[in-house]
């Protein structure tokens, strides 16, 4: 469970700082990602959509279940699920996002450098009502 845990700090619409990344996630990326801005890993065509989603998680607040795929350096696609929920900091402000990411392949799949994650892309998401409702998803209107 903990090896697939992520904790982000929402610093603004285009800055989601990774404060904690579990060991399985570090292995999948082939490098330490703690301290990185998650938005730097988002493909340009998904940038605004990802920014909108993280704003909703902290501002609504709501949860999200996302399905997507990661493309490895060798070009192979790996499917994943990631569950996001907002969390409060010590002062009570919602500016943290706790996430759990599960790859559909076993961790040993990422042992070779050519199979490490090169980019990720979300293809389906479901917003989760945690008591404050859920916003209208602009992707459903398209």
One Martini backbone bead per residue (centre of mass of N, CA, C, O) as a GRO file, in nm:
protein
  142
    1UNK     BB    1   0.060   0.061  -0.025
    2UNK     BB    2   0.301   0.269   0.028
    3UNK     BB    3   0.456   0.228  -0.252
    4UNK     BB    4   0.179   0.385  -0.398
    5UNK     BB    5   0.216   0.658  -0.262
    6UNK     BB    6   0.083   0.999  -0.269
    7UNK     BB    7   0.192   1.344  -0.202
    8UNK     BB    8   0.046   1.656  -0.250
    9UNK     BB    9   0.102   2.007  -0.322
   10UNK     BB   10  -0.099   2.281  -0.359
   11UNK     BB   11   0.032   2.587  -0.527
   12UNK     BB   12  -0.140   2.576  -0.796
   13UNK     BB   13  -0.263   2.526  -1.112
   14UNK     BB   14   0.071   2.463  -1.206
   15UNK     BB   15   0.136   2.341  -0.897
   16UNK     BB   16   0.228   2.000  -0.804
   17UNK     BB   17   0.382   1.891  -0.536
   18UNK     BB   18   0.592   1.632  -0.454
   19UNK     BB   19   0.622   1.500  -0.120
   20UNK     BB   20   0.542   1.188  -0.187
   21UNK     BB   21   0.702   0.877  -0.298
   22UNK     BB   22   0.687   0.572  -0.356
   23UNK     BB   23   0.895   0.316  -0.445
   24UNK     BB   24   0.736   0.217  -0.697
   25UNK     BB   25   0.723   0.497  -0.836
   26UNK     BB   26   1.022   0.546  -0.858
   27UNK     BB   27   1.081   0.295  -1.030
   28UNK     BB   28   0.895   0.368  -1.273
   29UNK     BB   29   1.068   0.644  -1.326
   30UNK     BB   30   1.387   0.606  -1.247
   31UNK     BB   31   1.337   0.829  -1.017
   32UNK     BB   32   1.324   1.086  -0.818
   33UNK     BB   33   1.005   1.276  -0.749
   34UNK     BB   34   1.052   1.423  -0.512
   35UNK     BB   35   0.978   1.776  -0.562
   36UNK     BB   36   0.818   1.768  -0.800
   37UNK     BB   37   0.625   1.868  -1.074
   38UNK     BB   38   0.362   1.717  -1.208
   39UNK     BB   39   0.313   1.913  -1.457
   40UNK     BB   40   0.592   1.829  -1.596
   41UNK     BB   41   0.449   1.527  -1.674
   42UNK     BB   42   0.245   1.659  -1.858
   43UNK     BB   43   0.104   1.669  -2.139
   44UNK     BB   44   0.025   1.942  -2.322
   45UNK     BB   45  -0.273   1.840  -2.408
   46UNK     BB   46  -0.337   1.798  -2.067
   47UNK     BB   47  -0.285   2.048  -1.888
   48UNK     BB   48  -0.564   2.191  -1.838
   49UNK     BB   49  -0.716   1.942  -1.738
   50UNK     BB   50  -0.534   1.879  -1.494
   51UNK     BB   51  -0.563   2.150  -1.356
   52UNK     BB   52  -0.867   2.137  -1.314
   53UNK     BB   53  -0.878   1.883  -1.140
   54UNK     BB   54  -0.699   1.983  -0.896
   55UNK     BB   55  -0.876   2.223  -0.827
   56UNK     BB   56  -1.130   2.056  -0.752
   57UNK     BB   57  -1.019   1.879  -0.524
   58UNK     BB   58  -0.957   2.140  -0.335
   59UNK     BB   59  -1.225   2.333  -0.385
   60UNK     BB   60  -1.489   2.173  -0.352
   61UNK     BB   61  -1.446   1.896  -0.265
   62UNK     BB   62  -1.290   1.598  -0.422
   63UNK     BB   63  -1.271   1.306  -0.586
   64UNK     BB   64  -1.069   1.056  -0.785
   65UNK     BB   65  -1.094   0.829  -1.060
   66UNK     BB   66  -0.819   0.708  -1.256
   67UNK     BB   67  -0.754   0.621  -1.594
   68UNK     BB   68  -0.458   0.488  -1.765
   69UNK     BB   69  -0.142   0.552  -1.933
   70UNK     BB   70   0.186   0.437  -1.975
   71UNK     BB   71   0.486   0.522  -2.134
   72UNK     BB   72   0.757   0.376  -2.226
   73UNK     BB   73   1.070   0.396  -2.356
   74UNK     BB   74   0.989   0.144  -2.557
   75UNK     BB   75   0.649   0.201  -2.603
   76UNK     BB   76   0.500   0.076  -2.384
   77UNK     BB   77   0.184   0.009  -2.245
   78UNK     BB   78   0.056   0.106  -1.916
   79UNK     BB   79  -0.178   0.042  -1.688
   80UNK     BB   80  -0.379   0.258  -1.463
   81UNK     BB   81  -0.461   0.353  -1.122
   82UNK     BB   82  -0.604   0.653  -0.955
   83UNK     BB   83  -0.650   0.787  -0.625
   84UNK     BB   84  -0.813   1.088  -0.511
   85UNK     BB   85  -0.763   1.306  -0.216
   86UNK     BB   86  -0.824   1.536   0.004
   87UNK     BB   87  -0.627   1.750   0.233
   88UNK     BB   88  -0.518   1.876   0.531
   89UNK     BB   89  -0.342   2.082   0.694
   90UNK     BB   90  -0.241   2.204   1.001
   91UNK     BB   91  -0.435   2.470   0.944
   92UNK     BB   92  -0.695   2.341   0.759
   93UNK     BB   93  -0.607   2.347   0.472
   94UNK     BB   94  -0.677   2.264   0.141
   95UNK     BB   95  -0.345   2.138  -0.008
   96UNK     BB   96  -0.385   1.831  -0.030
   97UNK     BB   97  -0.296   1.517  -0.202
   98UNK     BB   98  -0.409   1.190  -0.192
   99UNK     BB   99  -0.255   0.897  -0.342
  100UNK     BB  100  -0.324   0.592  -0.539
  101UNK     BB  101  -0.110   0.379  -0.734
  102UNK     BB  102  -0.186   0.132  -0.996
  103UNK     BB  103  -0.038  -0.105  -1.167
  104UNK     BB  104  -0.104  -0.376  -1.388
  105UNK     BB  105   0.184  -0.436  -1.338
  106UNK     BB  106   0.440  -0.557  -1.206
  107UNK     BB  107   0.719  -0.420  -1.064
  108UNK     BB  108   0.931  -0.595  -1.230
  109UNK     BB  109   0.875  -0.455  -1.508
  110UNK     BB  110   1.067  -0.188  -1.413
  111UNK     BB  111   1.375  -0.294  -1.404
  112UNK     BB  112   1.412  -0.172  -1.678
  113UNK     BB  113   1.493   0.114  -1.838
  114UNK     BB  114   1.292   0.075  -2.092
  115UNK     BB  115   1.025   0.049  -1.876
  116UNK     BB  116   1.009   0.325  -1.804
  117UNK     BB  117   0.859   0.617  -1.758
  118UNK     BB  118   0.777   0.879  -1.997
  119UNK     BB  119   0.448   0.885  -2.002
  120UNK     BB  120   0.117   1.017  -1.935
  121UNK     BB  121  -0.244   0.912  -1.972
  122UNK     BB  122  -0.563   1.002  -1.949
  123UNK     BB  123  -0.902   0.839  -2.022
  124UNK     BB  124  -1.043   0.820  -1.728
  125UNK     BB  125  -1.302   0.966  -1.509
  126UNK     BB  126  -1.418   0.991  -1.158
  127UNK     BB  127  -1.603   1.172  -0.963
  128UNK     BB  128  -1.614   1.223  -0.598
  129UNK     BB  129  -1.839   1.236  -0.347
  130UNK     BB  130  -1.757   1.389  -0.008
  131UNK     BB  131  -2.012   1.626   0.048
  132UNK     BB  132  -1.981   1.872  -0.200
  133UNK     BB  133  -1.988   1.741  -0.448
  134UNK     BB  134  -1.971   1.784  -0.810
  135UNK     BB  135  -1.844   1.892  -1.081
  136UNK     BB  136  -1.853   1.980  -1.392
  137UNK     BB  137  -1.731   1.804  -1.661
  138UNK     BB  138  -1.593   1.925  -1.952
  139UNK     BB  139  -1.554   1.644  -2.102
  140UNK     BB  140  -1.868   1.568  -2.117
  141UNK     BB  141  -1.944   1.815  -2.322
  142UNK     BB  142  -1.782   1.701  -2.589
   0.00000   0.00000   0.00000
